[in-house]
């Protein structure tokens, strides 16, 4: 026994052949430099601000220098980790766990953020680079704002330290060696100094992540998360500077940018789900999906509260609360997805790697900042009373509160596993996520669509009732006329959906009128385009998911085992042709490339007694040697219809496949609306930045 322990202790000091330890030394050193420099820059920026009566430019210059060194060291960490990944140095746990020698380059890039450590690195570098822009552009706000940004960087970089202090784990290093992961386990290959000869390949990327959308989605989402920090920092800085209204103008473009990138990231995640997951949709109300949606919703509310406050000095307290709360919810989303608390309710969450306490401290520190400053200043944030109901700001305010309530409902239900863990309860989360959330969110979406339509004809301050009602009558009549064909044809039949459809179309025609004829003063073209896109998105969502249906039914002579499978799947033996929902379907052949086998399925129609080809689909199966089979759908897009097909079962003898096919009407209207919404946010952001530059030049 003592000999065994001696071997375990001495194995750490053994010289192992082929290891590239220089990168471990470099990477770990740069992590520590980034952590220490973020800590020093936080202290120096806040110290510089505290000397506002007699500020020392030298202190600010030193703070900037340390921050720039922080950014450079983080970039160096990323470069070192990419060197390890691209060179397939599998002696490193992170490289072995998430990459392999057979992955194409575009997916090797994705390996970087496949694990927790890489994700924190991406998030950290996004926030760090934004800090460089603030140093250049924040002006008088620089020191307090950068103090908060640097403080957040202290926590993010601490997640990469990988040390243990008094029994508590602080961070998880991406430069841990594979043999260190198995320290103390006798009988492993790591007892041999040449163990690397047995490590021929890595574990590889999860096959579900081998998709172009997952190469783009995570970094875009992290940019959105990072951008949400800037309004938080400006709000705290406003309290510190005792300038409770001046922060709105510089913070507003950052809110728009965060909405743009976070919205784009969410939509790219939806696109990935649609082409990679076999539920036939783009959104399943998964807890991880919800945790990214909620900050976006609260940022939408923040934007409107800030616009109201900037124009009418009304809603300032709400602007403060929601600008702070949005980043708090980003941190809470990080806690939910990376603490392991959702591991039993979400397929997207990370497991617990020992950072739960650290993530909780990060969250609680920023919650404390929010609560302390709000409580100390709540009496100073006075809103002038607004009794005028027929004003744009009133309906914007009410609409923003509705959006906030919708966000609260989503995050409250998503947090059920957290409540169970904290209070020892056993409340079961909803089993039918889609049905549950759709029922709850329908009233909120209906009201928001109605308020969008009404606000398009309202100016700020007061309006005339009779004139406003007269303006509203035309889009209301058009909406009614446009609703009737959907009802008569049976596309929309439920009363709640009919009412929802009417208000979507009412908002659509009102917004279109504002774009074409300028029905309100001032007109915000970017905002109008965003609203128009959002309403198209709602229209596509309503029509698609109230009419999406499975069109495959087993018409073969083979039994698939039970009533449900026979009702929803079609078995195709190679070269056989069977009827399905107006098509004749033929399984033609299969082709294999590495781990992926694609199956050609032809869709034909009978015309004038002859079979004519309509299109071919190529659903595939990726059989990973260690992670099992992943079934990739294939979709044929038409302007108002998608035919969505995936493999449900594969047989070798005889050569057959079982497919499931789904028809999704109006789904491309949904995507068109999403793209228009993101474009509108981008347009509004560019316009806001230009206006800010013009006002800055005029002030100079």
N, C-alpha and C positions, 0 to 999 in steps of 0.2 A: 504493500500500500504506500509506504513512504517513498519507494523507488518510483512508483507511478506519479506521485505528487512532484517529485524532483524533476521528472521528465517534463511534466506540464509547465513547471516554472522556467526550466532552462530552454524550452522550445522557443520562447519569445526572443532569446538572445542568439538563437541559431542563425547562421548565415544561409539564407534561402536563395537558391539559384534562379536567375532570370527576373527578379523583382526590380521594378523601376521606382525605387524609394525616393529619388530626388523630387519627384512630382508630389509625393506626400508631404515632404518638408516644405516645398514651395507653397502648395495649396493651403496647408494648415497655417503657415506663417502669414499669408495674405488674408486669411479669414480673421486672424487675431489683429492684424493691422487695421482692417476695416472696422472691427468692433471697437477697438481702442480709439481710433480717430473719430468715429461717430460720437463716442462718449465725450471726448474732449471738445469737439465742435459744438455739441449741445450746450455744454457748460459755458463756452466762450461766447456763443451767440446770446445766451440768456444774460450773461454777465455784462456784455456790451449794452443790451437793452436796459438793464437795471441802472446804468450810468447815463440815463437820458438827459440829466442836467449838465453833465460834463462827459459826453461820450468820447471814447478813445478810438480813433480810426485804426490805430495799430492793432487793437484787440479784434476789431472786425476783420481786418486783413489776415490776422493769424487764424481766426475762426474759418474764414474762407479757405485758407491754405490747407487746414486739416480736413475740411470737408472735401476738397478736390482730391486730396490723398485718399480719403475714404472711398470715393467713386473709383479712382484708379485701382485701388487694391481689390475692390469687388469685381471690376473688369478682369483683373489678373486671375482671380479665383475661377471665373467663368472660362477663361482661356485654358487654364490648367485642366479643368474638368473635361473640356471638349477635347483636349489632346489625349486624355485617357480614354475617352469614349471612341474617338475616331481611330485610335491605334489598337483598340481592343485589348487593353491591359486588364485582363480578367482577374488579376490578383487583387483588384479593388472591388469591394462588395457592391458599390453602386453600379459600376460598369458591368459586373457579372449579372447583377439582378435585373437590369433593364435593357441590356443590349445583346447583340449576337453578331457573329461575323457574316451572317447571310442577309442582314437587313440592308435594304437600299439606303442611300445617303439621306433621302428626304425623311425617312423614318428614324434614322440614327439621330438626326437633329431633334426629333421628338423625345428620344431617350433622355435628353437633358432634363426635361421637366416631368418625366414619368413618375419620379419619386418625390418624397417630401422635401429632401434637401435641395434638389434642383428647382422645385417650385418656389421655395423661399428665396433662392438665388435670383430667379426671374423677377419676383415681386420686389426684392430689395434693389436690384439694379434699375428697375422702372422708377421707383420712388427716388433713388439717388440721382438719376439724370434729371428728373423734374426739379430737384433741388438746385441744380446748376442753372436752370432757366429762372428760378426765383431769385437767385443771387444776382442775376443780370437785370431782372425786370421788376422786382418787388419794391425797390426804392426805400421809402421810409418804413415800410412794413417788413423789411428784410430780416432784421434780427429776431423779433418775436416769432415770425412765421418759420424761419429756418430753425429756430430753437425747437419748435414742435416737430418739424420734419426730421431733424436729426435725432430727436428722442425716439421717434418711431423706428428709425434706422438702427438705433441701439438694440431694440427688441428683435427686429428682423434678423440682424447679423448674429445676435446671440443664439438664434436657432441653429446656427451652423458650427458652434464651438465644439460640441462633442466632449464635454468634460463632466466630471462628477465632483460636486462640492458637498461635503457633509452628508453623503448618501443621496443627494438630489442630482438628477441628471439635468444638465444645462446644454441644450442643443444636441444635434446629431450630425456628425461630420460626414461629408461626402467622400472623405479620403481615408476611411477605415479600410483596412486590408481584410480580404476574405478569410485569411487564417486567424485573424483576431476575433472574427465573428464566432469561430468554433473553438476558441481557447478553452482548454480544460476538458475537451471531449476526446477521450482516448479512442484509438482505433481508426482515426480519420487519416486522410492522405496528407494532412498538414504536419504529421510527425516526420515526414521525409523532407529533407532540404531541397529536393528537386520536384516538389509537389506540382509545380506548374505544368509539367509534362502530362499530367492527368486532366488538366483543365483546358479542354480543347475548344470550348465555346461557352458563351454566356447563356443565362436563362432566357433572355429575349424579351422583346416588347409584347405586351398583351395584344393578341391579334386584333381585338376590337379597336385598338389605337392605331393600327396600320391603315390610316386613312388621311387623305390630304387635309380634310377639315380639322383633324386633331393636330396637324402641324401648325395650323394658324390660330385655332380657337384659344388655347391656353394663354399665349403671350398677349393677345388682344384683350382677353378678360383681365389679365394681371395689370395691364396698362390702365384699364378702367378702375380697378381696385386702387391702384396707386394714385390716380387722379382724384379720387374721393377724399384723400388725405388733405389736399390743398384747401378746399373750403373749410374743413375742420380747423386747419391751422390758422386761417384768416379769422375765423370766428373767435378762437381763443385769443389771438393777437388783438382783436378788437376790444375784448375785455381788458387785456393787459395795458393797451394804449389808452383805454377809456374813450375810444372813438367808436361809439355804438352804431353808427350809421355809415361811416366812411368805408367800411370793409366790403360792402355790397358790390360796389363797382369793380374792384380788382378781383373779387372771388367769383363773380358771375360767369366769366368765360371758362373758368376751370370746372364749374358745375356742368356747363354745356359739353365740354370735352369729355368729362367723365361719363355723362349720359351717352355720348356718341360711341365711345370705345366699349363701355360696359354693355350697351345695347347690341353693338356689333358682335361682341364676344358671345352673348347669350344666343343670338340668332345663328352664329356659326356652330355653336353647340347643338342647336336644334337641327341644323342641316346635317351634322354628323349623325345625330340620332336617327334621322329619317333614312339615311342611306346605309346605316350600319346595324341598327337594332331592328329586331323583327316584330315590332308591335304596330307597324304601319302608320306611325305618326311622328311628329317632331317634338312633342312635349308630353311627358307622362306624370308631371307633378311629383317627380322624384325629390326627396328631401334636399339633395345637393343642388338640383335645378332650382328649387325654391329659394335656397339660401343665396343664390346669385341674383335672383329676380327681385327679392325684397329690397336690397340697397338701391336698385335701379328705380323702383317705385317711389321710395322715399326721396331720392334725388329729383324725380319729377315734381314731387310736392315741394321740395326745397326751391327748385327753379321758379315755380309760380309764386311762392311766398316772397322770394327775393325781388321778383319783378314788381309785385304789389307794393312791397316796402319801399323800393327805389322810387316808384312813381307817386305813391300816395301816402308814404309814411304810415302804413298800416300793415299789420302782420309781421312786425319786426321780431317779436318773441318767437313766433312760429318759424321764421327764417333761421334764427339762431338754433332753435331746438333741432330742426330737421337737418341742417347742414352738419351739426355735430353728430346727430343720431345716424346719419348715413354711413359715416366711417366706422362708428361703433358697430353697426350691422355688418360691415365688411369684416371686421375683426371677429364678430360672433359667427359669421359664415365660415371663417377660417377655423375657428374653434370646433364648430359642428362637424366639418368635413375631415379634420385632421386629428381630432382627439380620439377617434374610434367610437364615439358615442352613437353614431348612426350606422355602425357596421352591420347591424341586424336588419335595418330598414332601408338601406340604400346600397345599390350595386356600385355606386360611383365613389363612395367615401374611402378614405385611407384608414388603415388599422391604427391602433394606438401604439406609437413607438416611444412612449415614455415622456412625451412633451406636453401632456395634458395640463399639468400644473403651470408650466411656463406659459402656455397659450392663455390660460385663465388669468395669470398675473398681467400679461400684456393687455388683455381685454379690460380688466378691472382698473388698471392705472388710467386708461383713457376714459372709462366711465366716470371715474373719480374726478378727472379734469373737467369733464362736461358738467357734472352735478355741482361741484364747488363753484365754478364760475357762474352758472345759471342762478344758483341760490343767492350768491352774493350780489348779483346785479339785476335780479328780476324786477325790483321796484324801479330801476332806472330805465328799463325797457318799456316805455309807456306807448301804447297804441292809441291814436285818436279814434274815438268811436265812429263807427260807420253805420248809420241807420238807413242809408239809401240802398234798398234791395235791387233796384233796377240800375245796376252799374256793373261794369266789367269786373272790377276788383272783387265785388261781392261774390259773383258766380265763380270766379277763379279761386277765391278763398274756399268756398264750399266744395268745389270740385277737388281741390287739393286735399281737403279733409277726407273726402270719400276715398281718394287714392291711398291716403295714410291708413284708413280703416281696412282697406283691402290688403295692404301690406301686413298689418297687424294680424289679420285672420290667418294669412299664410304662415307667418313666422310662429304664431302661437301653436298652430297644429303641428308644424314641423318640429317644434321643440318638445313634443310629448315625451320622447325618450330621455331628454334632459331632465324634465320634471320628474319622471319615474326614478331616475338615478339619484336626484337630489333629495326627493321626499319619500323615497321608498314605496311609491305607488306602483300600480300595475295597469295603468290605463292603456288600452290597445289603440295604436294609430289606426286610421281608416284603412280598410282592406282594399276598397275600390278608390284609389287615389283620384283617378280622372273624374269619376262621377261625383265624388265628395267635393272636390275643389271647384268643379264646374258649377255645381249647384250654389255654392257659397259666393263665388265670384261673379255670377251672372247679374245680380242686382247692382253691384258696384259698377260693372262695365256698362250696364244700361244707363245708369245715372250720369257717368262720365261722358258717354256719347251724347246724351241730352244736353248737358252743360256746355259741351264743345259747340253744339249747334246754336244754342242761345247766345253764347258770348261773342259769336262772330258778328253780331249786329249791334253790339253794345260798345259805347265809348267809355272811357274812364269818367268817374264822377257820375253826374245824373244824366238820365235819358228820359224821353217822353214815352209813356206807356202806349198810347194809341199808335204812334209812329213805329215803335218797336214791334208791336203785335202785327201791324200791317206788313212790315218787312219779313217777319217770321212766317207769315201765312203762305208765301210762295214755296219756300223749301218744304214746309209741312205738307202742302198739297202734292208736290213732286214726290216726296217720300211715300205718301199714301199710295199714289199711282204706281210707283215702282215696287211697293210691297205686294200689291195684289197678284201679279203674275207668280211670285214665289208661293203664295198661299194657294192660289187656284190650281197650280200644277202639282201641289202636294210636296214641294221641296221643303217648305217650313210649315209645320202643322200645329205644334204646341203653342198655346196662348202666350206663354212667357217668351218663347222664341220669336213669335210674330211681333210682339211689342218691342223686343230687343232689335229686331231687324228694322222696324220703323224708325227707331231713334238713331240707329247707325246710318240709315239713308238720310234722315233729317240732318244729322251732323255733317254728312258728306256733302249734300247739296248746299248747306249753309256755308261750309268752308270753301267750296268751289266758287260760290258767289263772291265771297270775300276776296279770293285770289283774282277773279276776273273783273269785279266791279268796285272793289274797295268799299265794303259795307261798314267799316269801322275806322276810327281815327285814334291813334296811328295804326297802320296796317303792318303786321310783322310777317313778311313773306316766308321766312324760314319756319316760324311757328305754324303758319297756315299749312305749309307743305308737310310738316311733321304730323299735324292733326289729321290731314287728309290720308297720309300713309297709315296712321294708327287706325283710322276708321275702316280703311280697306282691309287691314290686317284682321280687325274684328269681324268684318263681313266674311272673309275667307274662312276664319275659324268657325264661325257659326254654321255656314253652309257645309263645310267639309265634315265636321265632326257630328253634325246631326244627320248626314246622309252617307257617310263612309260605310261601305258594306263589303262583306266577303263575297266574292263572286265565284269562288272555286267550290265545286261539289263533286263528290266522287261518283263519276259516271262509268268508271271502269268495272270490270267483272271481278275485281279483287276487293276483299273486305279489309278495311283498315283497323278493325278491332272494336270500335264502339260508335255510338250514334254521333257524338260530337265530331270525331275525326272524319267520319264519312260525310258529315254535313258541311265541313269547312275545308277539306283538302281533296286534291285530285291526284290519283296515281297514274303516272305515265310510264309505260314500258317503251323502251327505245324504238323509234320509228312508228309507234302507234299514233293515231290522230283521234282526239276526243273533243266533244262539244263542250263549250263553257261560256255562258253569258254572251251569246252573239258571236263568239269566236270559235274556231277550230284550232286546237292546241296540239303541237307535235314536239316531242322530245327528240332532237336531231342527233346531237353528239355531245361529247365532253372533251375538254382539253385541260392538261395539267401543267402548271408552271410552279416549280418548287413545292411549297406546301398547299398551294391553292388549286382547286379543281373547279373550273367553270362549266356550266351546263347550258347549252344552247336550246332555247325553247322558242319555237316559231308560233306567232299568232296570225291566223289566216281568217278570211271571211269568204263566204260563198256568194259569188256574183255571176249572174247569167249562167248558172250551172257549172261554173269553174271556181276553183280555189284561187284566191289572190292573196299574196303576201301583204300583211299590214305592217308588222314589225317583228323583230327578234329581241328577246331578253336573255341576259346571261347571268342569272343568279349563281353564286359560288359558295364553296365551302372551304374554309381555311383550317386545315387540321394541324394544329401546333403539337410538336412532339411531347411537350410537357404540360400544356394548358388545355388540351382537348380541342374540339371542333367549334368554329365560329361560323355562323351562317350569314352571308352577306346578301342583302336584297338587291334586286335590279328593278328599275323604274322606267316606264315610258311616259314622257311628259307631253301633254297637249295643253293648249291655252287654258281650257276650263276643266281638264280632267287628267288624272294620273292613274296608270295601271301599275300596281305595285306587287311584285312577286318575289317569294323567297322559297328556298328549299326547306321542307319540313322533315324529310327523311330520304336517305340514299340506300339503294340496294345494289349489290354486286351480281347476284345470280338469282333470277335474271337481271339484266341491266335495267334498272328502273329508278325513277325519282318520284317523290311525293311533294307536290307544290301547294302553296297557299297563295291565293291572289286576292288583292283588295283593290276596290275602285274608290279613289278619293276625288270627289268633285270640288272644284273651286280652290284647290290647294295652292295653285299657282297665283291666284288672286291674293292669297295670304302672303306668299313670298314677295309678290310685287309691292304689297302694302308695307312689308317689313323693310324692303330696300328704299322705298320712298321716305319712310319714317327716318331711317338712318341718314339719308341724303339731306332731308330737311334739318336734322340736328347739325349736320356738318355745315350746311349753308348758314344756319343761325350762328354757329360758333365763329366761322370766318368773318361774318358781318360784325359780330360783337367785338372781335379782336381789332378789326379795322377801325371801328368807332372809338375804341379805347386809345388806339394810337393817335387818331386825329385829335381827340380831346387832350391827350398828353402834350402834343405839339403846340396846341393853342394855349395851354397853361404855361408852357415855357416861353 
